[in-house]
Amino acid sequence: MKMIEAAFNDYREQVIPADAPDVQVAECRNAFFAGVGIMFHLIATIAHTDDSPETVSKEADILKSVQDEIDAHVDTVTKGRSTVQ
């Protein structure tokens, strides 16, 4: 089962214009997979740590930071502002 490919295909249908050139679709796919790869790395890193209170607190901080960054991006996009920095 190719879950990431299926998720990209859903993203493509919802976000990328149907008449987008192949290069745009390919670059969007590359960026999508890169984002998934980074998130997988973060999750794998968290999953392979010990269960000490200090570690659990750090893990929670990492997840909160990621969620805050995602929320800020969604807010920026929703308001129609550029996301290029």
C-alpha positions as CSV (number, residue, x, y, z in Angstrom):
1,M,0.0,0.0,0.0
2,K,1.4,3.4,-1.0
3,M,-0.2,5.7,1.6
4,I,2.0,8.7,0.9
5,E,1.3,8.5,-2.8
6,A,-2.4,8.2,-2.1
7,A,-2.2,11.3,0.2
8,F,-0.4,13.2,-2.5
9,N,-3.0,12.2,-5.1
10,D,-5.7,13.5,-2.8
11,Y,-3.7,16.7,-2.3
12,R,-3.2,17.0,-6.1
13,E,-7.0,16.8,-6.7
14,Q,-7.8,19.4,-4.1
15,V,-5.0,21.9,-4.5
16,I,-3.1,21.7,-7.8
17,P,-5.0,23.0,-10.8
18,A,-6.1,20.3,-13.3
19,D,-4.3,22.1,-16.1
20,A,-1.0,22.5,-14.2
21,P,2.1,21.7,-16.2
22,D,3.9,18.4,-15.5
23,V,6.8,20.3,-14.0
24,Q,4.6,22.0,-11.4
25,V,3.0,18.6,-10.5
26,A,6.4,17.0,-10.2
27,E,7.8,19.8,-8.1
28,C,4.8,19.8,-5.8
29,R,5.1,16.0,-5.5
30,N,8.8,16.4,-4.6
31,A,8.0,19.0,-1.9
32,F,5.1,16.9,-0.6
33,F,7.4,13.9,-0.2
34,A,10.1,16.0,1.4
35,G,7.7,17.3,4.0
36,V,6.5,13.8,4.7
37,G,10.2,12.6,5.1
38,I,11.0,15.3,7.6
39,M,7.9,14.5,9.6
40,F,8.7,10.8,9.5
41,H,12.2,11.6,10.8
42,L,10.9,13.7,13.6
43,I,8.4,11.0,14.7
44,A,11.0,8.2,14.4
45,T,13.4,10.3,16.5
46,I,10.7,10.7,19.2
47,A,9.7,7.1,19.1
48,H,13.2,5.8,19.8
49,T,13.9,7.8,23.0
50,D,13.5,6.8,26.6
51,D,10.4,7.3,28.7
52,S,12.0,9.6,31.3
53,P,9.9,12.6,32.3
54,E,12.5,15.0,30.8
55,T,12.4,13.1,27.5
56,V,8.6,13.0,27.4
57,S,8.5,16.7,28.1
58,K,11.0,17.4,25.2
59,E,8.9,15.2,22.9
60,A,5.7,17.1,23.8
61,D,7.6,20.4,23.2
62,I,8.7,19.2,19.7
63,L,5.1,18.1,18.8
64,K,3.7,21.4,20.1
65,S,6.3,23.4,18.1
66,V,5.4,21.4,14.9
67,Q,1.7,22.0,15.5
68,D,2.2,25.7,16.1
69,E,4.2,26.0,12.9
70,I,1.5,24.1,10.9
71,D,-1.2,26.3,12.4
72,A,0.6,29.5,11.6
73,H,1.1,28.3,8.0
74,V,-2.6,27.4,7.6
75,D,-3.5,30.8,9.0
76,T,-1.3,32.6,6.5
77,V,-2.6,30.6,3.6
78,T,-6.2,31.0,4.7
79,K,-5.8,34.8,4.9
80,G,-4.4,34.8,1.3
81,R,-1.0,36.1,2.3
82,S,2.2,34.9,0.6
83,T,4.0,32.0,2.3
84,V,7.4,32.7,0.7
85,Q,9.8,34.1,3.2
